[in-house]
Amino acid sequence: MAIPVVYYTPESKWGGGAAGVLRFKQRTEPDNMRHSNIMFSFSVTQLGQIVLGAPFQLWFKKEKYNIYGEATYQ
């Protein structure tokens, strides 16, 4: 799922881009297990600033293991 994003801040003026989330589960995992997800965002501002972000949370082995973090470029 993805949605368009438009915003304004005094520091960077107008900005726009897209944001969304990717949800998934491994085929071998049971149906009642939590879904792993990767969120993403991309935007460019009026002053030429670029922001890319991808926070994530991954579940493995029937929720025994959890990996989470975020990759960001600004």
TORDOLUM-291679 format. One record per residue: x, y, z negated of N, C-alpha, C, CB in turn. Coordinates in pm, whole numbers, plus 50000, padded with zeros to 5 digits. Glycine has a CB too. Example, Ala and Ser with C-alpha at 12.3 -4.5 7.8 and 13.67 -1.06 7.14 Angstrom:
<rs>
513194943149220512304955049220513204967049220511314955349095;512854977549292513674989449286512905000349213514084994049428;
</rs>
This chain:
<rs>
500854988450000500005000050000500905012450000499034999949877;500585022450081501345034850087500385046550096502325034850208;500785057850037499955069950042500845081950075499205072249907;500295092050141501065104250168501185112750040500405112450281;502275120350031502535128749913502875142849960503685122849825;502245152849900502555166949924502665173649787501475173950015;503715181949768503875188549639504605201749655504635179449540;504595209749548505295222449545505985224049410504325234249572;507245228249411507955232149290508685245249318508955220949243;508865253749217509555266549240511005264649288509555274749111;511665253849245513055251549281513235247049426513655241349189;512335238749475512535233049609511445236649709512615218149599;510505244949669509395249349755508505237249790509935256149886;507975236949912507065226149951507835213449986506195230450069;507235202149953507835189249986506745179550029508615183549867;507145169650103506175159750147506875146750182505385164850266;506095136050182506645122950213505605112150191507885120250128;506065100750141505165089450118505605082049992505145079850239;504655075449929504925067149812504045054749820504665074949679;504475044149757503685032049760504245021349671503585026949900;503645009749680504064998449598503924985549677503244997649467;504874976649656504844963449715504734953449600506124960749804;503674945649598503464935549493503584921749554502074937349425;504234912649483504384899149535504664889349421505524898649638;504504876649453504764865849358505424854549436503444860949286;506344847449374506994836349442506004824949459508234831549364;506124817649569505164807049601505094796149496505514800849734;506204793649427506254782849329505684786849193507674778149312;505344799449174504854804149044503334802449034505224819049023;502824800248913501374798448894500584811248924501074793848752;499304809748953498454821148988498284831248875497114816349030;498354826748750498124835848638499394843348594497574828248520;500484841848667501724848648635501684863148684502924841248695;502404871948617502484885948659503114887048797503294894248556;502694897048871503274899749001504544908148984502254907049093;505554905349064506714914049074506304926049156507954906649137;506974937349136506624949049215507844957649242505554957249146;507794964049358508794973949397508024986349440509744968649511;508194997149368507575009749405508585017549490507135017949278;508095025949576509005033749658508465047749679509245026849792;509385056949699508985070649732510045076749822508785079249603;509595085049912510465092250003509885106150021510615084850140;510715116350007510225129950032511355138850081509605135849905;510955149050155511855159250206511235172650168512075158050361;512065181850117511555194850075511815205450180512185198949942;511185216750163511335228150253512785233050260510415239650208;513545230750152514955234850147515895223850195515315238850005;515365213350253516185202750310516645192150212517355208650374;516115191950092516485181749994515775168650029516135186449849;516485157550010515915144250036515915136549905516715136650147;514805130049876514685121949756514145108149796513745128749650;514905097649763514485083849785514505076849650515415076549888;513465069449617513425062349490512785048749507512665070449387;513285038949429512735025449435512855018449299513435017149544;511985021949203511975014249078511375000449103511185021848968;511864990449030511384976749053511284969048922512304969349151;510444958748924510314949348813510034935748873509184953748712;510944926248848510844912948907510684902448797512084909848994;509804892848818509534882148723509914868748784508044882248680;510544859948702510984846748747510694836248641512484846948781;510664823748683510554812048593509404813348494511864810148516;508214815248547506994816348464507124827248358506684802848398;507624838748399507804850548314508874849048206506494853948249;509734839048221510824837348125511914847848147511414823148135;512124851648274513154861348308512514873548374514194855148401;513034885248340512524897848392513724906648428511584904948288;513734911548551514764920848595514074933848632515594915048716;514554944948578513954957748612515054968148627512924962048505;514744978248707515724988848728515184998848828517054983148777;516075007348876515675017448973516865021449058515065029648902;516655022149186517655027249278517135040849328517925017049398;517965051249317517535064749353518645071849429517135072849227;518245079549529519145088349602518515102049607519455083049746;519245112249566518715125949569519715135049634518375130949428;
</rs>
